Amino acid sequence: MKKAKDFAKQTAGETFKLNKARTIEEAKANLEGKIVLNIGRSKDKIALKKKLGIEQTGNFFLDLYKKLDDKLVKIGKVKMQEKAVFFRLLAVMVDAGIPIIRALETLSEQNAKNKRFSRVISDMAYKIEEGESLSGSMEKHPKIFSDSQVGMIRSGEVSGHLNDILRDMAKETEKNARTIAKVKGALTYPIVVLSILFIVMFLMMVFVVPNIVQLFLETGTELPTITKIVIALSDFMRNNALFIVGGIAVFVIGIIAFKKTKEGKNYWDIFMLKIPIIGDLVKKSTLAQFARSLGNLLGAGVSITQSLTIIGNAMKNEVYKRKIKLAGDDIRGGIPLAETLRNSKQFPNMLVNMIEVGEQTAQLEDVSKKVAIFYDEQVDTAVKSLTKVMEPIIMVFVGVAVGGLVAAVMLPILNMSTVIGGA
């Protein structure tokens, strides 16, 4: 940080000298100095590009490969766990007195496996070397660092407790990562099992059942009703296989595209909150994130109105995002947070009452953190409940599908055996 400040002072000094020059020769000399300074910056940027492997070489095929690789790197993802480790290690380095630029360069090398994150960290180091603050360099990468993370870093820079803030952010990111992983795991399990079941059944209907049906038809015996139903489904799937696969693909792509629109995202988030059991899980995980972020931001010295704006922008669920932003507007108008949340279905009475106690006792930060711990425990309970409910439902669904197919194949064979045995 000292290097960054010295650099900024040097730049400001050069500009001042250029503006206050008393002779043309002096102005010319100062201008030449500025040009040299800018050339130095350009060289630094070229060196950065060379370090990242994205500089142009003049070879068409090699440059094309670098451009394609650069595009793939830019759309890469940075896991929350990776960011948690980044914040924790940066806190350790800052606490040990290591210059922020050197710390970032070290962390960039450590994250070499994730090229996107490595480039982002290197770019942050470069921006700080140009005179930018750590929070300002993070703000240049909104897809990596949320508004709440940037806001907490900025407050840590102002208060002089950057290492403490970084440790709090590491803890918050780790807890959010665990919560999201639990929710995703609970939702992914039934989807994966049912998807595999559908694919297997579809392949059997299209490729296996027709061969078995041909054997039954050659015998000329009367087929059971369940076998006739399976044969009809098999004929339909075989004759319309491309339409079925194409229809499913169009449906999935349409849902994804619809979710990316503002209106679609809003309807999807409302739908997710209304699904039995799953909606309760999503709600509790969102409340845990809200309470934890509020406690950490208040602890970092951020005002409650600014905290709510930051949290609102960081929320993934549009329903909660809209309500939290409205709560921030109400607080600016003099309405307490508990009162503005009380009439909302998205915030339970327990949470509202706890926030009211926190406001009245001037301990909203501590109360919010305790509420976050409570909802983390509630998420664990909800995940276990969802697993217990979904497992028997999936077993019944799989049993009916597989059992029906087996019965459709075995009943005609048993009938044929009976006829042959009676003869």
N, C-alpha and C positions, 0 to 999 in steps of 0.2 A: 504493500500500500504506500510505503514511503517513496518507493521508486516511481510509482504512478503519480503521486503528488508533486515530486520534484520535476517530473516530465511536464506536467500541466503548468507548473510555475514557469518553467523554461520557455514553453510555447507562448504563454501569456506575455512574458518579458520581451520576447522577440517581436511579437506583434506591436507592443507598446513602443518599442524602439523604432519600428518602421513608421508608425503613425506620427511620432514626435521628432523625426529627423529634421535637422535645421538646414542641411545642404543637400543638393542633388547627389553629390558623391556619397554622403553618409547614407542617404536613402537607398542608393544603388548597392552599397555594401551590405546593408541590412537585408535587402531583397535577395541578394545572392545567398546570404545565410539561411533565409527561409527556404530557398529552393533546395539547398543542400539538405536541410532538415526534412523536407517533403520527399526528396529522393531516398533518404534513409528509411523513411516509413515505407516507401514503395518497395525497397529492397527487403524490408522485414516481411511485407505481405507476400512477396515472391518466395521468400524462404519458407513462409508458412505453407504456401501452396505446394512447394516442393516436398516439405515434410509430410504433408497429407497425401502426396502422390497424385495430385490433380492438376499439376502444371502441364502445359502443352509441350510436346516434344518435336512436332513437325512431321512425325510419321502418321499418315492418315489412319491406318488400321489400329495402331497403338493408341492414338488420341481418341478414336471412336470407342475402343474398348474402355478407356478411362472415363469417357462421358457416360457410357452405359453403366459402368460400375458406380460412378458418382450418383446417377439417378437412383440405382438400387439402394445405395447407402442412405440417401436422403429420405427414402420411404421406410427405412428400417425403424424398429421400435426399441425404446429404452424401457426396460422393466423397472418397476417400482423398487424392487430389491436392489438393483444396480444403483439407483439414485440414493437409496438409504445408505449403502456402503460408501458412496461418494461423499455424502454429507458427513458421515461419521469419521472417515479418514481425513477429510478436510479440516474438521474440528480438531482432530489430534495434531495435525501439522501446524495449524494456526496457534494452538495452545503451546506447541513446542518452539514457537518463534520463527518458523520457516516462512519466508516471504510468500505472499499469496500467489505470485506468478510462478515461482518455482514449484509450489505445491500443486498448482493446476497442471503444469507440464508433467510432473511425476504421475498424477492421476490419469492424464491423457494416455501416457504410455501403459499404465496398468490396465486401462480399459481398451487395449488394442483389439481384443476379440470383437467388441462391438464398435465397428468403424464409425457409425453415426455419433455415438456418445463421445468417442475419442476426438472426433473432429469438433464437436460442440465445445468440449472442454479446452481444446487448443485454441479455438476461436475466442473463447472467454479470456484466456491468458493474453492473447494478442490485443483484445479490446481494452483490457486493464492496462497493458503496457502503453497504449495510446492515451491513457488518462481517464478511462471509464471506471466506474465503481463495480464491485462484484455484483451488486443487485442490478445495475444497469446492463452488465454483460449477460446476465441471466435473462433479463427482460427481452433481449434480442432473440431468444429461443422459446417462444410461448408454447410450442408443442411439446417441449421437454420439461420446462419448469412452470408450475402453475402460478396464478396471481398470488395465492396465499404464501407460497414459498418465496417469491420475490419480495413480497411485503415484509415477511419476517426477517429476511436478510437485510433489507433496507433499515428496519428498526434496529437490528443488531449493529449495523455500521454507525448509526447515529448515537446509540447508547454506549457503544464501546464494549458490548458483550457478545461479539460475533461468535466466539467459540461456543458459548452456552446456547445460543440460538441454533447453531449448526447441530449440536447434540440433540436438542429438542426436536429439530426437524427430522433427524435420523430416526428417532424413536417414533415420531408421528408417521413417517413414511413406511416404516416397518410394520406398524400396527395396521395402517390402511391396506398395505399389501397382503397381510395375513387375512384381513376381513374380506377383501375382494376375492382372494384365492378360495376362501371357504364358500362364498356365495357362488362363484363360478363353478367350483367343484360339485356343489349340490345340484346346480342346474344342468351341468354337462353330463353327469352320469346317466340320467334317464334318456336324454336326447341321443347320446352315443349308442346305448343299448338298443333303443327302438329303431334307430337308423340302420344299425347292423342287421337287426331282425328283418326289416323291410327289404334290404338289399338281398339277403339270403333267400327270403321267400320269393322275391321277384325273379331271381335267377332260377330257382327250382321250378316255378310256374312256367317260365319261358323255355327252359332247356331240358328239364328232367321229367316233369309230369306228362308232356305230350308223348314221350316214348312209352311210358307205363300205360297211358290211356289206349294206345294202339294195341297193346297186348290184351286189354280188357275187351275192346271192341271185336277182336278176332274170335273171342269165345262165344259171343252172341248172347251172353247171360244178361239178366236184368241188373242194372247197377243201382246201388243205394242212392238215396237223395243227396247225401253229403258228397258223394263222389261226383254226381252230376253237377253240383254247385262248383266244385273244384275244377272240373273240366271246363265249365263255362267261363270261370275266372281265368283259367289258363289260356283259353282261346282268345279272350278279350285282351289280355296282357301281351300275348304273342303277336296279335294282329295290330296292336297299337303301341308297341314298345317304344318307338321313337317319339310318339306324341306324349306318352306318359313321362318319359325321361325329360323331354323338352319342356313339358308343362311344369314339372317340378323345378327345373332349372330357372325358368322364367319367373315362377312364383318366388323362389328364394332371392333371386336378383332384384325382383320388384320390391320385396320387403326391405332389403338392404338399401336400395335407392330411396325408398319412401322414408326410411329412418334418417337418412342424411339431410332431408329437407326440414326446415324449422317446424312446420306444421306436423309433419310425420313424426318427428322426434317427440313432440308434445303428446300426440295421441298414443304413441308407443309407450312412453313413460307412464301415462295414465293407465293404460292397459296392464302394464307390469305390476302396478300397485294394487290392482283389483283382482289379480289372480289369487285364488285361495292358497294359503300356506306360503307360496312363493312371494306374493305381494307383501306379506308380513315380514319375510326375510329381507327383502329389498328395503323396506321401510326402516327396519331396525339398523341395518348396516349404514344407511344414509344418515340416520340420526346420530349414530356413533361418530361418523366422520364430521358432522356439523358441530357436535359438542366438543370433540377433540380439537378441531381447528379453531373454534372460538376461544377455548381455554389457552391454547398456545399463542394465538395472536394477542390476546389481552395480556398474557404474561410477557410478551415481547415489547409491550408498551404501545401497541397500536390501539387507536381509539375504537370504541364499539361500533360507531357508524362506519368507519373505514373497514373494520373487521368484517362486518356483515356484507359490505360491497365485495370484498375480496372472496369471502366464502361463497357468496351467491354466484360469482363468476366461475368459481372452481367446481361447483356442484355439477354432477353428470346428469342428474334427474331434473328435467325442465320444470316439473311441478314444484319441487323444493327450491330450485333456483329462482323462480318467479316470486315465491312467497318470501324468501329471505331478503331479496332486494326490496320488496315492498315494506318489510319490517324495518330495513335501514332507513327508508323514506319516512316512515312513521316516527322513528326515534328522532330524526332531525326536526320533526314537528312537535317534539316534547312528549311523545307517548312511550311509556316503558316497554321494554322488549317483551316481558311476560304478557302484558296486556294485548299487544299486537299479535302474539302467537296464540292466545287463548281461544279465539274463535276459528282456528284452522283445524281441519280434520287430520292434517298431516303431522301435527305435533300433539302427543298424548298429554293428558292432564298432569301426569307425574313429572314430565320434563318441564312443563310450564310452571308448575308449583316450585320445582327446584330452582329454576331461573329467577322466579320472583323472590325466593329466599336469598339467593345470591345477590340480587340487586339491592334488597333492603339492608343486607349486612355488609355490603361493599366487598363481597367475596365471590363475585361472579366467575372469576378465573378458576378458583379451586373447585367451585360447585360444578362448573362445566366439565372439568377433567374427571370428576367423580361420576358424572352422568355418562361420559364417554366409556368409562370402565364398565358401568352397569350395562350399557347397550352392547358392548363387546361380549359380555357374558351371555346376553340375550341372543346374540347372533349364533354363538356356539350351541345354545339350546335349540334354536330354530333349525340349524343345520342338521342336528341329530334327529329332530322330530321329522324333518322333511325326508331324511334318509330312511327312517323307520316306516314312513307312510308310503314312499315311492317303491321300496323294495317289494312288498307283497303285491302292489298293483302291477308292477312290471312282470313279476313271476306269473301272475294270473294271465296277463296279456300274452306272454310268451307261451304259457301252457296251452291256452286256447288255440293260438295260431298253429303251433307245432302239433298239438294233439289232434286238431281238426285235419291237418294234412296227413298225418299218420293214419287216422281212422279212414279217411277217404281212399287211401291206398290199400290198407290191410283188409277192410271189410269185403271188397270184391274177391280178394285172394282167399279169405276164409270161406266165402260162399262157393267158390270154385272147388276148394278142397272138400267141402261137404257133398257137393254134387258128385265129384269123382269117387269119394268114399262110398256113397250110396249106390253108385253104379256097380 
